[in-house]
């Protein structure tokens, strides 16, 4: 059997590459068709240096991001005028053998249906990483589904299997996709990708003399649901009061206001505030392994305050890092003693004071980091990835 991965994530995306790696280990032939909204269409082609054959279709038609987004949605829903046969030939896909078209982005579902319709023995699987049930109000009057949810509704009768991130979502997903088999694959890290010697050395050597290292590597924008402004407030408050701390922020952004803040803090606190820019998955692991605290802070006023399976938190556990959380996570009870949890409406001042009280207690930091590390064995990708195999066999 062959698997065609269809997605619009960055090529190094960890969830997708975990999926690819696991399927390769189990003998499946894999191909990837990646849609890149930042790449000009004329630069579409085979991607070099990827673990499986990968064809990238560029979808940037102008220099205007808003216009590109509109064009992208029209292209995915209506036109899809790529020469599918030519792309499949370039990838080396067979039209005759059993195939799973595995889609990782909801807006690509209509495109996936067209690909699936050309294959003789095909099934369609949808990997539902996020939750799209909330609706959008237009002109404060009309409430309509998000584009992603509309795409799901449009294609539900074609979808043979759905992968969701939490057991708590199984019943909801079954109602949305009544003809589909359901699997649950949470966002857990691959356990063997980490260096236990580095992690345990960090934990055992924490002391009053240690520089306490905070890390956040991920989505960077003033407008998105991650509360980057709060992270910067905490960083400046601690650094300006001469706490023995260091902050590393990583991720790609073109947000000029945010880049200006990074430059300002880096200039005032050289070697204490680091903006690392885009980091490869391997470098993300390296930075996280030497950290003591890691952030997952969701804005209290965001529409995306939903139950999640946060990849970042499970990576923190694997690295012996203490998560600082203001989010709605499924694992709160399990992680209550090794994490610092805040409620949705807790003030930034309260959050700051709680962090101050803990960073002055190296014994507590040691115990919480060690508990994170020990708990991580319960949240490994290896323990859940077999759900993919069960789903493929079921359909």
C-alpha positions in Angstrom: 0.0 0.0 0.0 1.1 3.6 -0.7 0.3 6.8 1.2 0.1 10.2 -0.3 0.6 12.9 2.3 -1.2 16.2 1.4 -0.5 19.2 3.5 0.3 23.0 3.6 2.5 22.9 6.7 6.2 23.8 6.6 8.3 20.9 5.3 10.0 20.4 8.7 6.6 20.2 10.6 7.1 17.7 13.5 3.6 16.0 13.5 3.8 15.3 9.8 7.4 14.1 9.9 6.7 11.9 12.9 3.8 10.3 10.8 6.1 9.9 7.8 8.9 8.4 9.8 6.6 5.8 11.5 5.0 4.7 8.3 8.3 4.3 6.6 9.5 2.1 9.4 6.4 -0.1 8.8 7.2 -0.6 5.1 4.7 1.8 3.4 5.7 3.7 0.3 5.1 7.4 0.9 4.8 10.5 -1.2 4.2 14.1 -0.1 2.4 16.9 -1.9 3.0 20.1 -0.1 1.1 23.4 -0.8 3.3 26.4 0.1 1.5 29.8 0.3 4.8 31.7 0.6 6.3 30.3 -2.7 5.6 31.6 -6.1 3.7 29.2 -8.4 6.5 29.3 -11.0 8.9 27.9 -8.5 6.8 24.7 -7.9 8.6 21.5 -8.2 10.3 18.5 -6.4 11.8 19.4 -3.0 15.4 18.5 -2.6 16.8 16.6 0.5 13.5 15.2 1.8 13.1 11.7 3.3 10.4 10.8 0.8 9.5 12.1 -2.7 8.0 15.5 -2.2 6.4 17.9 -4.7 5.8 21.5 -3.6 3.1 23.6 -5.2 3.6 27.4 -4.8 0.5 29.5 -4.1 1.9 33.0 -3.8 0.5 35.1 -6.7 1.1 38.6 -5.3 3.2 40.3 -2.6 0.0 41.0 -0.6 -0.6 38.4 2.0 -4.4 39.1 2.3 -4.8 38.8 -1.4 -2.7 35.6 -1.5 -5.0 34.1 1.2 -8.1 34.8 -0.8 -6.5 33.4 -4.0 -5.4 30.3 -2.0 -8.9 29.6 -0.8 -10.4 30.0 -4.2 -7.7 27.8 -5.7 -8.2 25.0 -3.2 -12.0 25.1 -3.2 -12.8 25.8 -6.8 -10.0 25.7 -9.4 -7.3 23.2 -8.4 -6.0 23.5 -11.9 -2.6 21.9 -11.2 -1.8 19.1 -13.6 -2.5 16.4 -11.1 -1.4 13.6 -13.4 1.9 15.3 -14.1 2.6 15.9 -10.4 1.7 12.2 -9.6 4.1 11.1 -12.3 6.9 13.3 -11.0 6.3 11.8 -7.5 6.2 8.2 -8.8 2.7 7.4 -7.6 1.0 4.3 -8.9 -2.6 4.6 -9.9 -3.3 0.9 -9.6 -2.2 -0.2 -6.1 -4.2 0.5 -2.9 -3.6 4.1 -1.7 -4.4 6.2 1.3 -4.6 9.9 0.6 -3.8 11.4 4.0 -4.7 15.1 4.4 -3.3 17.2 7.2 -5.1 20.5 6.4 -8.9 21.0 6.1 -8.8 23.5 3.3 -7.0 20.9 1.2 -9.9 18.4 1.5 -11.6 19.4 -1.8 -8.3 19.1 -3.6 -7.7 15.7 -1.9 -11.1 14.5 -3.2 -10.0 15.2 -6.7 -6.7 13.3 -6.3 -8.5 10.4 -4.6 -11.0 10.3 -7.5 -8.2 9.5 -10.0 -6.9 6.5 -8.1 -8.4 3.0 -8.6 -8.2 1.7 -5.0 -8.1 4.7 -2.7 -9.3 5.8 0.7 -9.3 9.3 2.2 -8.0 10.0 5.7 -8.2 13.4 7.4 -5.8 14.3 10.2 -7.7 16.8 12.2 -5.0 18.6 14.3 -7.2 21.5 15.4 -10.8 22.3 16.4 -12.8 24.4 13.9 -16.3 24.4 15.4 -16.5 28.0 16.5 -18.2 30.3 13.9 -17.3 33.7 12.6 -19.7 36.7 12.8 -19.8 38.9 9.7 -21.0 42.5 10.1 -22.1 41.6 13.7 -25.2 39.9 12.2 -24.5 36.7 10.3 -22.7 33.8 12.0 -21.0 31.4 9.5 -18.6 28.4 9.8 -14.9 29.1 9.4 -13.4 28.2 6.0 -11.8 25.1 7.5 -15.2 23.9 8.9 -16.9 24.6 5.6 -14.3 22.4 3.9 -15.0 19.6 6.3 -18.8 19.9 5.7 -18.3 19.9 2.0 -16.3 16.7 1.9 -17.5 14.7 4.9 -19.2 12.0 2.7 -15.9 11.3 1.0 -13.8 10.8 4.1 -13.1 7.2 5.2 -11.1 7.9 8.3 -10.4 10.8 10.7 -7.5 11.2 13.1 -8.3 13.4 16.1 -5.9 14.6 18.8 -7.9 13.8 22.0 -10.1 11.0 23.2 -12.5 13.7 24.5 -13.2 14.7 20.9 -14.1 11.2 19.6 -17.9 11.5 20.1 -18.0 15.0 18.4 -15.9 13.8 15.5 -18.1 10.7 15.0 -21.1 12.9 14.7 -19.4 15.2 12.2 -18.0 12.4 10.1 -20.6 9.6 10.5 -19.2 7.3 7.7 -15.6 7.5 9.0 -13.5 5.3 11.2 -11.9 7.3 14.1 -8.4 7.2 15.5 -6.9 9.2 18.3 -3.2 10.3 18.0 -2.2 13.0 20.5 0.7 15.4 19.8 3.4 13.5 21.7 7.1 13.7 20.8 9.3 10.9 19.5 11.0 9.7 22.7 14.3 8.6 21.2 15.1 12.0 19.6 16.3 13.5 22.9 19.6 13.3 24.8 18.9 12.0 28.3 22.5 12.8 29.5 22.1 16.5 28.7 18.6 16.6 30.3 19.6 14.8 33.5 22.8 16.8 33.9 20.8 20.0 33.7 18.4 18.8 36.4 21.0 17.6 38.8 23.2 20.7 38.5 20.5 23.4 39.2 21.5 25.6 42.1 21.3 29.1 43.4 24.2 30.0 41.1 22.4 28.7 38.0 21.1 31.0 35.3 17.5 30.0 35.0 16.6 29.6 31.4 13.1 30.3 30.0 12.2 29.2 26.4 9.4 29.7 23.9 9.8 28.5 20.3 6.7 28.6 18.2 4.1 30.9 16.6 5.1 34.6 16.8 2.5 37.3 16.1 0.8 40.0 18.1 -2.5 39.0 16.5 -2.5 35.2 17.0 -3.7 33.3 20.1 -0.3 32.9 21.7 0.3 35.6 24.3 3.8 36.8 23.1 3.2 40.2 24.7 2.9 38.5 28.1 6.2 36.6 27.6 7.9 39.9 26.8 6.4 41.5 29.9 7.7 38.7 32.1 11.1 38.8 30.4 11.6 42.5 30.9 10.2 42.5 34.4 12.7 39.8 35.6 15.7 41.0 33.6 15.2 44.7 34.7 15.2 43.6 38.3 18.4 41.6 37.9 17.1 38.2 38.4 19.6 35.6 37.2 17.5 34.5 34.2 17.9 34.1 30.4 15.1 34.1 27.8 15.3 32.5 24.4 12.5 33.1 21.9 12.4 31.3 18.6 10.2 31.2 15.5 9.8 32.8 12.2 7.9 36.1 12.0 7.6 39.2 9.7 5.7 41.1 12.4 7.7 44.4 12.4 6.4 45.5 15.9 7.5 42.2 17.4 10.9 42.2 15.6 11.4 45.8 17.0 10.7 44.5 20.5 13.1 41.6 20.1 15.8 44.0 18.9 15.2 46.4 21.8 15.4 43.7 24.5 18.4 42.0 22.8 20.2 45.4 22.8 19.4 46.1 26.5 20.1 42.6 27.7 22.7 41.0 25.5 23.2 37.3 26.2 20.2 37.4 28.5 17.4 37.9 25.9 17.9 35.9 22.7 15.7 36.0 19.6 16.9 33.0 17.7 14.7 33.3 14.6 13.6 30.2 12.8 15.0 27.0 14.3 15.1 23.5 12.7 13.5 20.7 14.7 16.9 19.5 15.9 17.8 23.0 17.1 14.4 23.3 18.9 15.3 20.2 20.8 18.8 21.5 21.6 17.4 24.8 23.0 14.6 23.1 25.0 16.9 20.4 26.5 18.9 23.1 28.3 15.9 25.2 29.5 14.4 25.1 33.0 11.0 26.7 32.1 8.9 26.7 29.0 5.8 28.8 28.1 2.4 27.9 26.7 0.3 31.1 27.3 -2.9 31.6 25.4 -4.5 35.0 25.3 -7.6 35.1 27.5 -9.7 36.9 24.9 -9.0 34.6 22.0 -11.8 32.7 20.2 -9.5 29.7 20.3 -9.8 28.9 24.0 -10.5 25.2 23.4 -9.3 21.9 24.8 -6.0 21.0 23.2 -3.2 18.3 23.0 -0.3 20.7 23.2 2.8 19.3 21.4 4.9 22.0 23.1 4.0 20.9 26.6 4.9 17.2 25.9 8.2 18.3 24.5 8.8 20.3 27.7 8.2 17.2 29.7 10.6 15.1 27.6 13.3 17.8 28.2 12.8 18.0 32.0 11.3 21.5 31.6 8.7 23.1 33.9 5.7 24.2 31.8 4.2 27.6 32.5 0.6 27.3 31.3 -2.4 29.4 30.7 -4.4 27.2 28.4 -7.1 24.7 28.3 -5.2 21.4 28.2 -6.5 17.8 28.6 -3.7 16.8 30.9 -4.0 19.3 33.7 -4.6 16.8 36.5 -1.7 14.6 35.5 0.7 17.6 35.3 -0.5 19.5 38.3 2.6 19.0 40.4 5.3 19.7 37.8 3.8 22.7 36.1 2.7 26.2 36.9 -0.9 26.7 35.9 -2.8 29.9 35.6 -6.5 30.6 35.0 -7.9 32.4 32.0 -8.4 35.7 33.7 -5.3 35.7 36.0 -3.5 39.1 35.8 0.1 39.4 34.4 1.1 40.7 37.8 -0.1 37.6 39.5 1.7 35.4 36.9 4.9 37.4 37.4 4.8 37.0 41.2 4.2 33.3 41.1 7.2 32.8 38.8 9.4 35.0 41.0 8.6 32.8 44.0 9.6 29.6 42.3 12.8 30.8 40.5 14.2 31.7 44.0 13.8 28.1 45.2 16.4 25.8 43.4 15.2 22.7 45.3 11.7 23.2 44.1 12.9 23.8 40.5 15.0 20.5 40.7 12.0 18.5 42.0 9.6 19.9 39.4 12.0 19.4 36.5 12.7 15.8 37.6 9.0 15.1 37.8 8.5 16.5 34.3 11.2 14.2 33.0 9.7 11.1 34.8 6.2 11.9 33.6 7.3 12.2 29.9 7.4 8.4 29.5 3.6 8.4 29.6 3.5 10.9 26.6 5.6 9.3 23.9 4.7 9.1 20.2 5.7 5.5 20.2 2.9 4.7 22.6 0.1 6.1 20.2 1.4 5.9 16.7 0.0 2.3 16.2 -3.4 4.0 15.9 -2.5 5.0 12.4 -1.9 1.4 11.4 -5.2 0.3 13.1 -7.1 3.0 11.1 -5.5 2.1 7.8 -6.4 -1.6 8.4 -9.9 -0.7 9.4 -10.7 1.2 6.2 
